[in-house]
């Protein structure tokens, strides 16, 4: 009898639309108070969406307003700028795993 193979959770990147392992993506969360921020640990409460560590994916998602559609809210340009900065910091950490 073979040991049971552990299922790897898959999530879709909101930028490129590819299905990837959840651990290789970064979660973006929309909290009840309206805040939109990166959740590198994946534990913050709120509605979540996933993005690759590639800055191009964030640009594609921003242009197509995918986060706004997923979270059903308007997202200010300052929030996207903050997400880009946080993604630039989080990307090297995610590649080390």
Secondary structure as UniProt FT lines:
FT   STRAND          10..13
FT   TURN            14..16
FT   STRAND          19..21
FT   HELIX           22..24
FT   STRAND          26..30
FT   TURN            32..33
FT   STRAND          36..39
FT   TURN            40..41
FT   STRAND          47..51
FT   HELIX           55..63
FT   TURN            64..65
FT   HELIX           66..71
FT   HELIX           77..96
//
